[in-house]
Amino acid sequence: MKKQKRTRIEIVIDILENIASQGPIVPTRLATSANMPYDRLLPIVEDLVDKKILTLREEGRSRYLEMTQKGYKLLRELKRLRKLLRDFELDII
């Protein structure tokens, strides 16, 4: 069976779920947790920071990603949408 590529929405859900469960996280560790290459993760994370879904906090030489309240709300809604689609057996995301 051919492995299906994740959609951007699935990737965003994975990113948000990882940060929600692990707390502030460095981008390289997030890439490992979200199972994607760092160079592919970075543009998505930058977009989420620009949209104020994530914040980037610098502490010394380290940078940490954290979820904002807007990010937690988005995660709740995306999980709800994913469940709804699965309940109707729609394989959209």
Secondary structure by P-SEA (a helix, b strand, c coil): cbbbbbcaaaaaaaaaaaaaacccccaaaaaaaacccaaaaaaaaaaaaaaccbbbbbcccbbbbbbcaaaaaaaaaaaaaaaaaaaaccccc
